[in-house]
Amino acid sequence: MALAVASALAIILALISGQFPGFLNLSTLQGLYGARLTRAYLGGSNGRRFAAGSGNLRSVAEPVASDHLTPERYYRNPLMPIHIINVCVNQNIDPDEQLVQRDRKGKPLAIVPNGFALDGWFSAFPASGGKGELEAALTIGEWVGVSGAAFSTGLGRGTTLGYSLLMGLANVRLGRWWQSGMMSSSAPARGHFVGKLARKLFETQAYLFDELFATFYGTRRPLQYLSDGGHFENTAVYELLRKERNIRLIVVCDCGCDPKYEFEDLANLVRLARIDFGVEIEVDRSVAEGDHLKTVFGKPEDFLPHKDGVAPGDTKCALLLNVYHTPESRTANRPDAHIIVLKPRLISGAAVDLLQYHSTRPAFPQEPTADQFYDEAQWESYRKLGLEISTRVFGVGNNRGDYYRALWERVLR
């Protein structure tokens, strides 16, 4: 009798909890992670924190209400730079996909003014409705938090059953379930009546099991699992290569951990651009032989690490890529656009504190991204190196007139 009562109570509780799928997000670390990013990137520039009579007694490490900006408010100023936030929609199960797309295990989602673009299809944000947490409008800080969700049960092309199960059981879940309102024409997914009924009655448990067992249906289900945009394409250049954007110059910091300088993220971008857009991206090798630009721009093989860290006179820290939107422009060697790639590298003539830091941390500036807690020396070293590289690449400083003209004549011609 006691066993029957306990079983009945368990089933009732499971049915009740199954009707509140918002628990999927409330039980993760995404809220904490997104709050930290909101404080760091939006709170740091929020003057209201220091306004007289604001009454803010909270820790400076915690976000306040005025740190949270909605996308509508954030994109309101037409003069501000357009911030495109890249996210990966995990999808590794879909019978309608082709072989190449199956390998990706995800689709690109870009947050843009007035809505979002999911795999190239634009839509306004869905109206908040009946599922509470899952349909709540996300703030810019929360979107940035999702965009940086590198450790989770869904990893795009890196998703595996073992890893998802491990991360799920340890509750290392930085991703977020979200209802985009966009479903593929083949939805709902194929299945038996009993299975569909079970998913409806135990919706929360069903999506949680999807996480644990790496079964992400993407747009074939009402809810999509979002994670780091780098799980699809890590440089964030992919969305800028669409021909309709007509962008002529792109500057990217290739800051993925790449100690052997194999340019894995760049290679992935080149493949995706060719397959999806018919766009060819090639390294401009002639720039490494020019009179003025060869001191800074090089070829991929020029970046191979030296045994002693940096060779005397080695100041190469960037690549120039030519982008061809059509076969005709490639045949005529008339690039439709250029990409300047800044690559973190210890260059000759670097500041003495950078050389000293490298002597104590030989992996610098390609330390593993798993290190999420920087001390003062580490933070300053990366900031200073970035400043030195960008200063050299863009010809800022005295006696750089010839270099400056040569650079802009090449990329804007």
C-alpha positions as semicolon CSV with decimal commas, in nm:
position;residue;x (nm);y (nm);z (nm)
1;M;0,000;0,000;0,000
2;A;0,276;0,243;0,092
3;L;0,458;0,166;-0,232
4;A;0,142;0,234;-0,433
5;V;0,085;0,568;-0,260
6;A;0,449;0,671;-0,310
7;S;0,433;0,573;-0,677
8;A;0,111;0,769;-0,726
9;L;0,261;1,076;-0,561
10;A;0,574;1,047;-0,776
11;I;0,366;1,030;-1,093
12;I;0,155;1,329;-0,986
13;L;0,466;1,534;-0,907
14;A;0,621;1,434;-1,239
15;L;0,306;1,540;-1,423
16;I;0,299;1,875;-1,243
17;S;0,667;1,949;-1,302
18;G;0,629;1,837;-1,662
19;Q;0,395;2,131;-1,723
20;F;0,656;2,388;-1,615
21;P;0,935;2,359;-1,873
22;G;1,076;2,692;-1,757
23;F;1,256;2,483;-1,496
24;L;1,494;2,380;-1,775
25;N;1,656;2,724;-1,771
26;L;1,606;2,808;-1,405
27;S;1,803;2,498;-1,301
28;T;2,117;2,585;-1,502
29;L;2,418;2,812;-1,450
30;Q;2,314;3,034;-1,740
31;G;2,149;3,291;-1,511
32;L;2,465;3,335;-1,305
33;Y;2,688;3,340;-1,611
34;G;2,470;3,589;-1,798
35;A;2,452;3,817;-1,493
36;R;2,832;3,826;-1,469
37;L;2,867;3,917;-1,836
38;T;2,596;4,181;-1,804
39;R;2,783;4,342;-1,516
40;A;3,118;4,326;-1,694
41;Y;3,016;4,461;-2,034
42;L;2,705;4,671;-1,968
43;G;2,737;4,761;-1,601
44;G;3,090;4,890;-1,655
45;S;2,956;5,166;-1,880
46;N;2,636;5,236;-1,686
47;G;2,665;5,587;-1,544
48;R;2,342;5,548;-1,349
49;R;2,529;5,331;-1,100
50;F;2,712;5,638;-0,975
51;A;2,435;5,894;-1,005
52;A;2,363;6,094;-0,691
53;G;2,076;5,951;-0,494
54;S;2,066;5,629;-0,696
55;G;2,049;5,431;-0,373
56;N;2,263;5,152;-0,520
57;L;2,403;4,959;-0,226
58;R;2,468;4,636;-0,413
59;S;2,811;4,494;-0,478
60;V;2,986;4,632;-0,786
61;A;3,023;4,269;-0,898
62;E;2,645;4,227;-0,933
63;P;2,418;4,370;-1,207
64;V;2,148;4,624;-1,128
65;A;1,821;4,686;-1,308
66;S;1,958;4,963;-1,528
67;D;2,235;4,733;-1,656
68;H;1,977;4,526;-1,843
69;L;1,899;4,659;-2,190
70;T;1,636;4,515;-2,422
71;P;1,734;4,467;-2,788
72;E;1,480;4,735;-2,888
73;R;1,646;4,991;-2,660
74;Y;1,998;4,877;-2,740
75;Y;1,955;4,917;-3,116
76;R;1,749;5,235;-3,091
77;N;2,032;5,477;-3,171
78;P;2,088;5,472;-3,551
79;L;2,442;5,608;-3,511
80;M;2,573;5,326;-3,293
81;P;2,769;5,033;-3,436
82;I;2,551;4,733;-3,518
83;H;2,630;4,457;-3,273
84;I;2,546;4,115;-3,421
85;I;2,532;3,848;-3,150
86;N;2,603;3,497;-3,281
87;V;2,445;3,187;-3,126
88;C;2,433;2,819;-3,224
89;V;2,101;2,635;-3,247
90;N;2,192;2,276;-3,168
91;Q;2,044;2,027;-3,414
92;N;2,197;1,684;-3,460
93;I;1,879;1,490;-3,540
94;D;1,688;1,570;-3,858
95;P;1,613;1,313;-4,129
96;D;1,569;1,590;-4,387
97;E;1,924;1,724;-4,359
98;Q;2,202;1,643;-4,603
99;L;2,523;1,472;-4,497
100;V;2,733;1,790;-4,473
101;Q;2,475;1,965;-4,256
102;R;2,448;1,663;-4,030
103;D;2,817;1,694;-3,953
104;R;2,760;2,048;-3,826
105;K;2,504;1,945;-3,563
106;G;2,385;2,303;-3,542
107;K;2,253;2,609;-3,725
108;P;2,361;2,975;-3,700
109;L;2,136;3,219;-3,513
110;A;2,222;3,590;-3,529
111;I;2,063;3,856;-3,310
112;V;2,025;4,169;-3,523
113;P;1,823;4,492;-3,500
114;N;1,447;4,427;-3,497
115;G;1,476;4,051;-3,456
116;F;1,691;3,751;-3,536
117;A;1,817;3,558;-3,837
118;L;1,805;3,179;-3,808
119;D;2,012;3,012;-4,077
120;G;1,951;3,311;-4,304
121;W;1,574;3,344;-4,239
122;F;1,479;3,666;-4,060
123;S;1,203;3,690;-3,799
124;A;1,090;3,934;-3,533
125;F;1,121;3,821;-3,174
126;P;0,824;3,608;-3,066
127;A;0,570;3,773;-2,839
128;S;0,595;3,667;-2,476
129;G;0,329;3,413;-2,401
130;G;0,236;3,105;-2,214
131;K;0,559;2,931;-2,120
132;G;0,702;3,197;-1,892
133;E;1,079;3,164;-1,871
134;L;1,103;3,000;-2,215
135;E;0,917;3,278;-2,396
136;A;1,044;3,571;-2,193
137;A;1,215;3,842;-2,398
138;L;1,590;3,816;-2,342
139;T;1,803;4,120;-2,269
140;I;2,125;4,198;-2,452
141;G;2,326;4,073;-2,154
142;E;2,138;3,743;-2,157
143;W;2,194;3,701;-2,530
144;V;2,565;3,767;-2,481
145;G;2,561;3,509;-2,202
146;V;2,413;3,251;-2,438
147;S;2,661;3,349;-2,709
148;G;2,945;3,268;-2,469
149;A;2,801;2,936;-2,342
150;A;3,106;2,733;-2,441
151;F;3,063;2,459;-2,180
152;S;2,727;2,284;-2,193
153;T;2,541;1,972;-2,296
154;G;2,512;2,095;-2,656
155;L;2,833;2,186;-2,840
156;G;2,724;2,208;-3,203
157;R;2,962;2,002;-3,417
158;G;3,139;1,889;-3,099
159;T;2,828;1,728;-2,947
160;T;2,873;1,368;-2,833
161;L;2,663;1,139;-2,616
162;G;2,933;1,091;-2,354
163;Y;3,011;1,460;-2,317
164;S;2,645;1,563;-2,300
165;L;2,576;1,300;-2,034
166;L;2,878;1,409;-1,831
167;M;2,795;1,780;-1,849
168;G;2,428;1,715;-1,775
169;L;2,487;1,500;-1,469
170;A;2,735;1,757;-1,335
171;N;2,482;2,033;-1,423
172;V;2,748;2,220;-1,621
173;R;2,479;2,362;-1,844
174;L;2,543;2,713;-1,974
175;G;2,310;2,685;-2,273
176;R;1,945;2,793;-2,282
177;W;1,621;2,649;-2,414
178;W;1,430;2,905;-2,619
179;Q;1,115;2,914;-2,828
180;S;1,195;3,095;-3,150
181;G;0,854;3,041;-3,310
182;M;1,023;2,903;-3,622
183;M;0,968;2,534;-3,699
184;S;1,066;2,339;-4,011
185;S;0,794;2,232;-4,252
186;S;0,843;1,869;-4,153
187;A;0,764;1,936;-3,785
188;P;0,637;1,789;-3,565
189;A;0,896;1,515;-3,562
190;R;0,787;1,170;-3,668
191;G;0,684;0,941;-3,385
192;H;0,418;0,718;-3,239
193;F;0,109;0,856;-3,068
194;V;0,222;0,724;-2,729
195;G;0,559;0,893;-2,763
196;K;0,402;1,226;-2,859
197;L;0,158;1,203;-2,570
198;A;0,440;1,129;-2,326
199;R;0,635;1,432;-2,447
200;K;0,330;1,649;-2,399
201;L;0,255;1,523;-2,048
202;F;0,618;1,521;-1,937
203;E;0,752;1,811;-2,144
204;T;1,012;1,924;-1,891
205;Q;1,156;1,576;-1,846
206;A;1,150;1,510;-2,222
207;Y;1,365;1,813;-2,305
208;L;1,595;1,740;-2,012
209;F;1,648;1,389;-2,146
210;D;1,720;1,542;-2,487
211;E;2,001;1,738;-2,323
212;L;2,146;1,444;-2,135
213;F;2,138;1,207;-2,431
214;A;2,251;1,456;-2,697
215;T;1,929;1,445;-2,900
216;F;1,876;1,799;-3,027
217;Y;1,600;1,840;-3,286
218;G;1,653;2,210;-3,358
219;T;1,364;2,362;-3,549
220;R;1,180;2,028;-3,557
221;R;1,069;2,092;-3,198
222;P;0,896;2,399;-3,049
223;L;1,196;2,463;-2,821
224;Q;1,552;2,505;-2,946
225;Y;1,868;2,457;-2,741
226;L;2,105;2,754;-2,779
227;S;2,476;2,758;-2,701
228;D;2,801;2,937;-2,792
229;G;2,803;3,078;-3,145
230;G;3,153;2,935;-3,177
231;H;2,999;2,588;-3,178
232;F;2,902;2,669;-3,537
233;E;3,163;2,925;-3,645
234;N;3,410;3,075;-3,401
235;T;3,537;3,391;-3,576
236;A;3,186;3,549;-3,601
237;V;3,264;3,649;-3,963
238;Y;3,018;3,401;-4,119
239;E;2,714;3,627;-4,090
240;L;2,904;3,921;-4,243
241;L;2,985;3,728;-4,563
242;R;2,630;3,714;-4,693
243;K;2,633;3,887;-5,030
244;E;2,332;4,104;-4,949
245;R;2,527;4,273;-4,668
246;N;2,776;4,412;-4,923
247;I;3,055;4,459;-4,668
248;R;3,389;4,548;-4,824
249;L;3,621;4,534;-4,524
250;I;3,605;4,301;-4,223
251;V;3,849;4,308;-3,930
252;V;3,859;3,998;-3,710
253;C;4,063;3,906;-3,403
254;D;4,137;3,534;-3,432
255;C;4,159;3,470;-3,059
256;G;4,078;3,101;-3,031
257;C;4,340;2,894;-2,851
258;D;4,583;2,805;-3,131
259;P;4,930;2,730;-2,985
260;K;5,054;2,563;-3,306
261;Y;4,910;2,839;-3,528
262;E;4,715;2,596;-3,743
263;F;4,434;2,848;-3,805
264;E;4,160;2,591;-3,745
265;D;3,886;2,852;-3,692
266;L;3,986;3,033;-4,011
267;A;3,983;2,707;-4,208
268;N;3,632;2,630;-4,081
269;L;3,515;2,975;-4,192
270;V;3,661;2,924;-4,541
271;R;3,482;2,589;-4,576
272;L;3,146;2,720;-4,455
273;A;3,165;3,028;-4,680
274;R;3,237;2,814;-4,985
275;I;2,964;2,555;-4,911
276;D;2,686;2,791;-4,799
277;F;2,747;3,111;-4,995
278;G;2,964;3,011;-5,289
279;V;3,221;3,259;-5,156
280;E;3,593;3,191;-5,197
281;I;3,836;3,323;-4,937
282;E;4,207;3,317;-5,014
283;V;4,518;3,439;-4,836
284;D;4,674;3,738;-5,010
285;R;5,033;3,617;-5,024
286;S;5,157;3,912;-5,228
287;V;5,105;4,144;-4,932
288;A;5,381;3,958;-4,746
289;E;5,622;4,059;-5,021
290;G;5,522;4,424;-5,058
291;D;5,760;4,706;-4,974
292;H;5,565;4,855;-4,686
293;L;5,324;4,588;-4,560
294;K;5,548;4,283;-4,535
295;T;5,673;4,381;-4,189
296;V;5,326;4,327;-4,044
297;F;5,132;4,101;-4,284
298;G;5,244;3,748;-4,348
299;K;5,141;3,403;-4,468
300;P;5,008;3,128;-4,239
301;E;5,344;2,948;-4,241
302;D;5,513;3,265;-4,112
303;F;5,331;3,221;-3,781
304;L;5,480;2,887;-3,683
305;P;5,610;2,921;-3,326
306;H;5,982;2,967;-3,261
307;K;6,164;2,768;-2,998
308;D;6,271;3,083;-2,816
309;G;5,928;3,245;-2,831
310;V;6,003;3,524;-3,079
311;A;6,270;3,566;-3,344
312;P;6,457;3,900;-3,370
313;G;6,293;4,122;-3,628
314;D;5,978;3,909;-3,653
315;T;5,687;4,154;-3,643
316;K;5,427;3,968;-3,851
317;C;5,097;3,958;-3,668
318;A;4,822;3,972;-3,933
319;L;4,687;3,808;-4,247
320;L;4,509;3,973;-4,538
321;L;4,236;3,764;-4,700
322;N;4,073;3,826;-5,037
323;V;3,699;3,752;-5,062
324;Y;3,548;3,663;-5,400
325;H;3,169;3,649;-5,426
326;T;3,165;3,526;-5,788
327;P;3,391;3,312;-6,009
328;E;3,428;3,611;-6,242
329;S;3,576;3,834;-5,972
330;R;3,818;3,557;-5,875
331;T;3,927;3,500;-6,235
332;A;3,985;3,873;-6,279
333;N;4,161;3,889;-5,939
334;R;3,925;4,165;-5,825
335;P;3,834;4,089;-5,463
336;D;3,482;4,188;-5,365
337;A;3,595;4,233;-5,004
338;H;3,895;4,196;-4,774
339;I;3,937;4,045;-4,430
340;I;4,216;4,164;-4,200
341;V;4,294;3,889;-3,947
342;L;4,474;3,998;-3,629
343;K;4,651;3,702;-3,470
344;P;4,771;3,716;-3,106
345;R;5,145;3,662;-3,122
346;L;5,451;3,774;-2,930
347;I;5,625;4,004;-3,177
348;S;5,974;4,146;-3,182
349;G;6,004;4,476;-3,001
350;A;5,720;4,398;-2,761
351;A;5,713;4,578;-2,426
352;V;5,943;4,444;-2,156
353;D;5,654;4,336;-1,933
354;L;5,514;4,121;-2,216
355;L;5,850;3,948;-2,261
356;Q;5,875;3,888;-1,887
357;Y;5,520;3,752;-1,868
358;H;5,591;3,515;-2,157
359;S;5,903;3,388;-1,981
360;T;5,691;3,284;-1,683
361;R;5,388;3,170;-1,889
362;P;5,530;3,019;-2,213
363;A;5,181;2,948;-2,349
364;F;5,108;3,323;-2,366
365;P;4,938;3,454;-2,580
366;Q;4,777;3,122;-2,672
367;E;4,674;3,005;-2,327
368;P;4,379;2,760;-2,304
369;T;4,041;2,929;-2,302
370;A;3,938;2,707;-2,009
371;D;4,119;2,963;-1,795
372;Q;3,833;3,204;-1,720
373;F;3,984;3,387;-1,424
374;Y;4,258;3,638;-1,510
375;D;4,480;3,802;-1,256
376;E;4,601;4,158;-1,303
377;A;4,923;4,066;-1,484
378;Q;4,744;3,833;-1,725
379;W;4,471;4,084;-1,804
380;E;4,717;4,367;-1,864
381;S;4,944;4,147;-2,077
382;Y;4,665;4,058;-2,320
383;R;4,541;4,418;-2,328
384;K;4,887;4,556;-2,399
385;L;4,963;4,295;-2,665
386;G;4,633;4,368;-2,838
387;L;4,709;4,738;-2,835
388;E;5,057;4,687;-2,982
389;I;4,933;4,456;-3,257
390;S;4,641;4,678;-3,360
391;T;4,866;4,985;-3,356
392;R;5,112;4,820;-3,594
393;V;4,850;4,669;-3,824
394;F;4,658;4,992;-3,877
395;G;4,959;5,215;-3,916
396;V;4,907;5,433;-3,611
397;G;5,209;5,628;-3,492
398;N;5,490;5,841;-3,625
399;N;5,659;5,782;-3,961
400;R;5,393;5,534;-4,080
401;G;5,259;5,743;-4,368
402;D;5,379;5,512;-4,649
403;Y;5,255;5,205;-4,467
404;Y;4,916;5,364;-4,398
405;R;4,863;5,463;-4,762
406;A;4,974;5,122;-4,890
407;L;4,732;4,942;-4,658
408;W;4,422;5,143;-4,737
409;E;4,496;5,161;-5,110
410;R;4,500;4,781;-5,112
411;V;4,189;4,708;-4,905
412;L;3,970;4,989;-5,041
413;R;4,064;4,991;-5,407
